Amino acid sequence: MARTPRTALARSLPLGRTLPLRSPGATRRGVGLAAGVGPARLPRTGLLDAAVDWALYVDGIRQVPDDFPAAVARAKEGDGFVWLGLHEPTTGQLAELGEVFGLHPLALEDASNPRQRPKIERNDDTMFLALRTLAYVAHEDRAHGGDDGGDIVETGAVMVFVGDWFVVTVRHGRHASMVGLRRRLEADREQLALGPSAVLHAVADKVVDAYLAVTDAVLEDLEEIESQVFGPRASTEIERIYQLKRDVIEMKRTVDPLAAPLHELAERPRRLVHPEIREYFRDVADHHSRVREQVASFDELLTSILQAAVARLSIAENEDMRKISAWVAIAAVPTMIAGIYGMNFQYMPELSHRWGYPAVMTLMACICGAMYRGFKRNRWL
């Protein structure tokens, strides 16, 4: 669904005025989002500038959009829920988001951090879930480097605010896309009718599915490196091995902390999570456990490959040094004899003998040949 035009929003939202969010037929009582908060404030134009999409859903069906304030008012009165998706909002836009939905300042601060560690928190009547995303960088794109996490994998972040009548997703990073998620949920009306927690599950499921795709791609790189190190035509690329190991460590930092929030969502009843949705979180937690095991095995295997590669380099260097030493020893014999006969002494053996030169050359050849044969037998050459 296209964004709400600024002109339409401006007509419903006069500059310099703030109005309580309530439907036309509502009473004059305050409609604050939490006790003691006071009336909610309409978003200024800047909030929807960061919106990828937003909609009001009633019984799992997307409603014909009027304007954002009207949709928020209907949801607040118990008529469905609002789903707002934001991409890299500014601090000011997050402040407006907090005014509209009554979000805790600490949660908003976490949502502004693209490196936020995965966690789940309960603040007042809302729940906050932070997730880290992973994306695999194709080989042809690695020359340009990555925004984060190295050249093989890149990371992003997705934060989800869940309330009784709303769900807000905040994304950071170019690889944190939720493309197709909204359409898939809108096609499954029964699932979407379960409320905001259905969106929470769908986001977590998509993030973990992306983990699985990344681990499959990294496994191919790992098998390629393994064949290069241990294959018949072995070549040792220490830099590539180290790069992949560094990115596997980044994967562990991204994946591992999510285990506790997913376990809590799957096993611990929460008021904001529908009981049927909690069953689905168990499946997500199982997939996540598989990813953690794979990433841990990658780290262990890369450690072994790196040690083997370093050992191969050491062995190759030792073999080279033995070959060099053997040839130096062979060359030392004629050098020594030639050095002796190069001295300017008048009386030296065989200087006046007719066969002296051939005899010395034959002696040098025999000694060098014997040394070469001995080195060859001992596999130094």
C-alpha positions in Angstrom: 0.0 0.0 0.0 1.4 3.4 -0.9 2.3 5.9 1.7 -0.2 8.5 2.8 0.4 11.6 0.7 1.8 14.5 2.7 -1.0 16.8 1.5 -3.7 14.5 2.8 -1.9 14.2 6.1 -1.5 17.9 6.3 -5.2 18.5 5.8 -6.0 16.1 8.6 -3.1 17.4 10.8 -2.9 21.2 10.9 0.5 22.4 11.8 0.9 23.7 15.3 -2.1 21.8 16.7 -2.3 18.6 18.6 -5.6 16.8 19.0 -6.7 13.7 21.0 -7.0 10.5 19.0 -10.6 9.5 19.2 -13.3 8.6 16.8 -16.0 11.2 15.9 -18.6 9.4 18.1 -16.3 9.0 21.1 -17.0 10.6 24.4 -15.0 13.5 25.8 -13.0 11.3 28.1 -9.2 11.2 27.5 -7.9 8.5 25.3 -4.3 8.3 26.6 -2.4 5.2 25.8 -1.5 4.5 29.4 -2.7 5.7 32.7 -1.3 9.0 33.7 0.1 9.6 30.2 -2.6 12.0 29.1 -4.1 12.4 25.7 -2.2 11.0 22.8 -0.9 13.4 20.2 -1.3 13.2 16.5 1.9 12.5 14.5 3.5 15.4 12.8 4.3 15.0 9.2 7.7 13.6 9.8 6.6 10.3 11.3 5.0 9.0 8.2 8.0 10.1 6.1 9.9 7.1 7.6 6.9 4.7 7.0 7.2 1.9 4.5 3.6 1.0 4.9 0.8 1.2 7.4 -2.8 -0.1 7.6 -5.7 -0.8 9.9 -6.8 -4.5 10.2 -10.2 -5.6 11.4 -10.8 -9.4 11.7 -7.7 -9.9 9.6 -8.9 -7.8 6.8 -7.1 -4.7 5.6 -9.4 -1.7 5.7 -9.8 1.0 3.1 -7.4 3.7 4.3 -8.7 7.1 5.5 -5.9 8.8 7.2 -3.5 7.7 9.9 -5.1 9.6 12.8 -8.5 8.1 12.0 -7.0 4.6 11.8 -5.3 5.0 15.2 -8.5 6.3 16.7 -10.5 3.3 15.5 -7.9 0.8 16.7 -7.7 2.6 20.1 -11.5 2.2 20.5 -11.1 -1.5 20.0 -11.9 -1.8 16.3 -9.0 -3.9 15.0 -5.3 -2.9 15.2 -2.8 -0.7 13.4 0.4 -2.1 11.8 3.0 0.6 11.1 6.3 -0.2 9.5 9.2 2.2 9.7 12.6 2.2 8.1 15.5 3.9 9.9 13.5 6.7 11.6 15.2 9.7 13.0 15.3 10.5 16.7 12.6 13.1 16.2 10.4 10.6 14.4 10.8 8.1 17.1 9.8 10.7 19.6 6.6 11.3 17.7 6.1 7.5 17.6 6.3 7.4 21.3 3.7 10.2 21.6 1.2 8.4 19.4 1.5 4.9 20.9 2.6 5.7 24.4 5.9 3.9 24.1 8.5 3.9 26.9 11.5 6.3 26.3 14.0 3.5 27.1 12.4 1.2 24.5 12.6 4.1 21.9 16.2 4.6 22.7 16.8 0.9 22.1 14.9 1.1 18.8 17.2 3.9 17.6 20.3 1.7 18.0 21.1 -0.4 14.9 23.4 -2.6 16.9 20.9 -3.4 19.6 21.4 -6.8 21.2 18.4 -9.2 20.8 16.1 -9.0 23.8 12.5 -8.9 25.0 11.1 -6.4 27.5 7.7 -5.4 28.9 7.1 -1.7 29.4 3.7 -0.6 30.8 1.1 -2.1 28.4 3.5 -2.7 25.5 6.1 -5.4 24.7 9.3 -4.7 22.9 11.3 -7.3 20.9 14.7 -6.6 19.4 16.1 -8.9 16.7 19.3 -8.9 14.6 19.1 -9.8 11.0 21.6 -11.6 8.8 22.2 -11.4 5.0 24.7 -13.3 2.8 26.8 -11.1 0.5 27.2 -12.6 -3.0 30.7 -13.2 -4.4 30.4 -10.4 -7.0 29.5 -7.9 -4.3 32.3 -8.6 -1.9 34.8 -6.4 -3.6 32.9 -3.4 -2.6 32.9 -4.3 1.1 30.0 -4.4 3.5 28.2 -1.9 5.7 28.6 -4.2 8.7 29.8 -7.6 9.8 32.5 -8.1 7.2 32.5 -9.1 3.5 30.6 -12.4 3.7 27.7 -11.6 5.9 26.1 -8.3 6.8 23.8 -7.5 9.7 20.8 -5.3 10.4 18.2 -4.9 13.1 14.4 -5.2 13.5 12.6 -3.9 16.5 8.9 -4.7 17.2 6.6 -2.9 19.5 3.4 -4.8 20.4 0.3 -3.4 22.2 -3.3 -4.4 22.5 -4.3 -2.4 19.4 -1.1 -1.8 17.5 2.2 -3.3 16.3 5.1 -1.2 15.1 8.2 -2.5 13.3 11.4 -0.4 13.1 14.0 -1.6 10.7 17.7 -0.7 10.4 20.0 -1.7 7.5 19.5 -2.5 3.9 19.3 -6.3 4.5 16.6 -6.1 7.2 13.8 -6.0 4.6 10.4 -7.4 5.4 9.4 -7.6 1.7 6.5 -9.9 1.1 5.7 -10.3 4.8 2.7 -8.0 4.9 1.2 -9.5 1.7 1.7 -13.0 3.0 0.0 -12.2 6.3 -2.8 -10.4 4.5 -3.4 -13.5 2.4 -3.8 -15.5 5.7 -6.7 -13.7 7.3 -7.3 -16.3 10.0 -3.7 -15.8 11.2 -3.8 -12.1 11.0 -7.2 -12.0 12.9 -5.3 -13.3 16.0 -4.0 -9.8 16.5 -0.7 -7.9 16.7 1.1 -11.0 18.1 0.6 -12.7 14.7 2.7 -9.9 13.2 5.3 -10.4 15.9 5.5 -14.1 15.1 5.7 -13.5 11.4 8.6 -11.1 11.8 10.6 -13.4 14.1 9.9 -16.4 11.7 11.2 -14.4 8.7 14.3 -13.3 10.6 15.1 -16.9 11.6 14.3 -18.2 8.1 16.9 -15.7 6.8 19.4 -17.2 9.3 18.8 -20.6 7.8 19.4 -19.3 4.3 22.6 -17.6 5.3 24.0 -20.7 7.1 23.3 -22.7 3.9 25.2 -20.2 1.8 28.1 -20.0 4.3 28.3 -23.8 4.4 29.0 -23.8 0.6 31.9 -21.4 1.1 33.2 -23.5 4.0 33.1 -26.7 1.8 34.9 -24.8 -0.9 37.7 -23.7 1.5 37.9 -27.2 2.9 38.5 -28.7 -0.5 41.2 -26.1 -1.3 43.1 -26.8 1.9 42.8 -30.6 1.9 42.4 -31.3 -1.8 44.9 -32.9 -4.2 45.9 -29.5 -5.5 45.9 -27.8 -2.1 46.2 -24.1 -1.9 46.2 -22.2 1.4 44.3 -18.9 1.5 44.8 -17.9 5.1 43.1 -14.5 4.5 39.9 -16.0 3.2 39.8 -18.5 6.1 40.3 -15.8 8.6 37.6 -13.6 6.9 35.1 -16.4 7.1 35.9 -17.2 10.7 35.5 -13.5 11.6 32.1 -13.5 10.0 31.1 -16.7 11.7 31.9 -15.1 15.0 29.7 -12.1 13.9 26.9 -14.7 13.1 27.3 -16.2 16.6 26.9 -12.7 18.2 23.8 -12.1 16.1 22.1 -15.5 16.5 22.9 -16.7 20.1 21.3 -13.9 22.1 17.9 -14.4 20.4 17.6 -17.9 22.1 16.3 -16.5 25.4 13.6 -14.2 24.0 12.3 -17.0 21.7 12.2 -19.5 24.5 10.4 -17.0 26.7 7.8 -16.3 23.9 7.3 -20.0 23.3 7.1 -21.3 26.9 5.9 -18.4 29.0 2.3 -17.1 28.7 2.0 -13.4 28.0 -1.1 -11.3 27.8 -0.1 -9.7 24.6 0.7 -13.0 22.8 -2.3 -15.0 21.7 -2.2 -18.7 23.0 -2.3 -20.0 19.5 0.6 -17.8 18.4 2.7 -19.1 21.3 2.5 -22.5 19.8 4.0 -21.1 16.6 6.9 -19.6 18.5 8.0 -23.1 19.5 8.5 -23.9 15.9 10.6 -20.7 15.4 12.6 -21.6 18.5 13.3 -25.1 17.1 14.6 -23.5 13.8 16.7 -21.1 15.8 18.3 -23.9 17.8 19.3 -25.6 14.5 20.9 -22.4 13.3 22.8 -22.1 16.6 24.1 -25.6 16.2 25.2 -25.0 12.6 27.0 -21.8 13.4 28.8 -23.4 16.4 29.9 -26.3 14.1 31.1 -23.7 11.6 33.3 -22.1 14.2 34.8 -25.3 15.3 35.4 -26.5 11.8 37.0 -23.2 10.7 39.3 -23.4 13.7 40.5 -26.8 12.6 40.9 -25.7 9.0 42.8 -22.6 10.1 45.1 -24.7 12.2 45.6 -27.2 9.4 46.3 -24.4 6.9 48.9 -22.9 9.2 50.5 -26.3 9.7 50.6 -26.9 6.0 52.3 -23.5 5.5 54.8 -24.4 8.2 55.5 -27.8 6.6 55.8 -26.1 3.1 58.2 -23.6 4.5 60.3 -26.3 6.2 60.4 -28.3 2.9 61.6 -25.2 1.1 64.2 -24.5 3.6 65.5 -28.1 3.4 65.7 -27.8 -0.4 67.6 -24.5 -0.2 69.9 -25.9 2.5 70.6 -29.0 0.3 71.5 -27.0 -2.8 73.6 -24.6 -0.7 75.5 -27.6 0.7 76.0 -29.0 -2.8 77.2 -25.7 -4.1 79.6 -25.2 -1.2 81.9 -28.1 -2.3 82.9 -26.6 -5.7 83.0 -23.2 -4.2 85.4 -24.4 -1.5 87.7 -26.2 -4.0 87.6 -23.3 -6.4 88.3 -20.9 -3.6 91.4 -22.9 -2.5 92.8 -23.1 -6.1 92.1 -19.4 -6.5 94.7 -18.5 -3.9 97.9 -17.0 -5.3 100.4 -19.6 -3.9 103.3 -20.7 -6.1 103.5 -24.3 -4.7 100.1 -26.1 -4.7 99.3 -29.7 -5.6 98.6 -30.5 -9.2 99.3 -27.0 -10.5 101.9 -28.3 -12.9 100.3 -31.6 -13.5 98.8 -32.1 -17.0 95.6 -33.8 -15.7 95.2 -31.6 -12.6 92.3 -29.5 -13.9 90.2 -32.5 -15.1 91.0 -34.4 -11.9 89.7 -31.5 -9.7 86.6 -31.0 -11.8 85.9 -34.8 -11.7 86.4 -34.7 -7.9 83.9 -31.8 -7.5 81.3 -33.5 -9.7 81.6 -36.8 -7.8 81.2 -35.1 -4.4 78.3 -33.0 -5.6 76.6 -36.1 -7.2 77.0 -38.1 -4.0 75.5 -35.3 -1.9 72.6 -34.9 -4.4 71.9 -38.6 -4.2 72.0 -38.6 -0.4 69.6 -35.6 -0.2 67.3 -37.2 -2.7 67.2 -40.4 -0.7 66.3 -38.5 2.4 63.6 -36.5 0.5 65.3 -33.2 1.0 65.2 -32.7 -2.8 
